[in-house]
Amino acid sequence: MPKLLGEVIATRPEELLWCVEKIADAGGGAWLVGGAVRQGMIGRKPNDWDLAVDLEPEQMLELFPDALATGKRFGTVTLRRGEYFFEATTLRGEGQYGDGRRPDSVSFSKSLAADLARRDFTFNAMAVDLARELLHDPFEGRIDLANQRLRAVGDPVHRLGEDGLRIMRAYRFLDLGDGMLCKPDLSLEKALVSKQYMIENVSKERVWDEFKRILSGHSVGLILYRMAEDGLLNRILPGNWYSGESCIAAQRHQCLNGIEVEARLALLLKETDFDSIEVGLRELKMSNAQIASTLALRRCLGSTPLKEPEGILRRYRAVLGESRTTQLNIDRALANAFDNSREDEFDDFTKRINDLPRLTAGDDSLIDGLWLMDFTGLSQGRKLGRLKEWLHLLQVERNLGDTSEIESLLCTLSWQHGDELSWPRLSWP
């Protein structure tokens, strides 16, 4: 077994070895597969330890009564031991993919060779016999990893045509982390373009699951740029919604407060018409929380009032309140992704915000609805509410201190006419 892989395998949890030995005692075979082998080959400790087994799901559930039947139909059960969870999937043979999404039927197998032959890329088609410390690598995935080359198992046109999600997985595997980038071989490179229409057959949930992994990657900007150049980004979201500058900005962005994926997506969407963004994100089946976060970050792009007069700064401070420091850090990080030469401007702006005197009347409105109804003759309703918000905005920007100033201000506003929905309100951005 290769030295690096052997060193990583030596760090395997004892709980994993206990599961493997229990399978062996029952007359079954178990092999370490997937990311654990790939990561071990490049000297990284795996995040997940997945097994391929030659026992069928019913046998595995009988052997491990507390296992979870997470994907029983496709041969996968999740083993539990202590604090660890291990996915164990029964060996499978080649099957037909009639709809370009899932195999038409699943046939379980006793052949490790047949199981590895059905996998997508060569360095995902390796397996380790933990008991004998043997590496099975029938498609020379080890060599491809060493050469930082992504190559399909068999004919790439056929392999991508079986399951359109493999197109997304290909772009994800181009980024192996820590600056390690792979390049597809020529045949796979051509197939990624010619077969990209297959992505239309894949559920949006599965596409988003792969896409967010790409957005979490170390070299995300370079991968996004390649996806854009190949035309795949415009198949994931409608319209020509990317630019090279946005892709590289997503690469430069540093994670803040756990919003890495949403921030990078917001940067990527910088030049997209805002009204169409929410529709596209909902089509991608993102969660409501992720959509809201992405939209909020997208609104922030270029919105920091770095050179605006004091009234605008008062508005910024009043809206954000105690969260303004966090928001300013986010604004700074987003801005630096495009242009990191504005640090002095952000430093000066932070000082200006912190040096602002407190508002004379505080952050709350000087007037309430009853006062405004009495003064204007308006009845309760949307117009009254929007006028109150407009006055509150002006109170903050002009630092008004008593209701007499609000009375004088009202005399200067054309509130009797026009569409109240167009009136400004105290918000940011």
Secondary structure as GFF3:
##gff-version 3
##sequence-region A 1 429
A	DSSP	alpha_helix	3	9	.	.	.	ID=ss1
A	DSSP	alpha_helix	14	25	.	.	.	ID=ss2
A	DSSP	beta_strand	30	33	.	.	.	ID=ss3
A	DSSP	alpha_helix	35	41	.	.	.	ID=ss4
A	DSSP	beta_strand	50	53	.	.	.	ID=ss5
A	DSSP	alpha_helix	57	63	.	.	.	ID=ss6
A	DSSP	beta_strand	68	71	.	.	.	ID=ss7
A	DSSP	three_ten_helix	72	74	.	.	.	ID=ss8
A	DSSP	beta_strand	76	81	.	.	.	ID=ss9
A	DSSP	beta_strand	84	90	.	.	.	ID=ss10
A	DSSP	alpha_helix	112	117	.	.	.	ID=ss11
A	DSSP	three_ten_helix	122	124	.	.	.	ID=ss12
A	DSSP	beta_strand	127	129	.	.	.	ID=ss13
A	DSSP	beta_strand	134	136	.	.	.	ID=ss14
A	DSSP	alpha_helix	141	146	.	.	.	ID=ss15
A	DSSP	beta_strand	149	150	.	.	.	ID=ss16
A	DSSP	alpha_helix	156	162	.	.	.	ID=ss17
A	DSSP	alpha_helix	165	173	.	.	.	ID=ss18
A	DSSP	beta_strand	183	184	.	.	.	ID=ss19
A	DSSP	alpha_helix	186	194	.	.	.	ID=ss20
A	DSSP	three_ten_helix	196	201	.	.	.	ID=ss21
A	DSSP	alpha_helix	204	215	.	.	.	ID=ss22
A	DSSP	alpha_helix	220	230	.	.	.	ID=ss23
A	DSSP	alpha_helix	233	236	.	.	.	ID=ss24
A	DSSP	alpha_helix	244	252	.	.	.	ID=ss25
A	DSSP	alpha_helix	260	268	.	.	.	ID=ss26
A	DSSP	alpha_helix	274	283	.	.	.	ID=ss27
A	DSSP	alpha_helix	288	300	.	.	.	ID=ss28
A	DSSP	alpha_helix	310	320	.	.	.	ID=ss29
A	DSSP	three_ten_helix	321	323	.	.	.	ID=ss30
A	DSSP	alpha_helix	324	338	.	.	.	ID=ss31
A	DSSP	alpha_helix	343	355	.	.	.	ID=ss32
A	DSSP	alpha_helix	369	376	.	.	.	ID=ss33
A	DSSP	alpha_helix	382	398	.	.	.	ID=ss34
A	DSSP	alpha_helix	403	410	.	.	.	ID=ss35
A	DSSP	three_ten_helix	420	422	.	.	.	ID=ss36
###
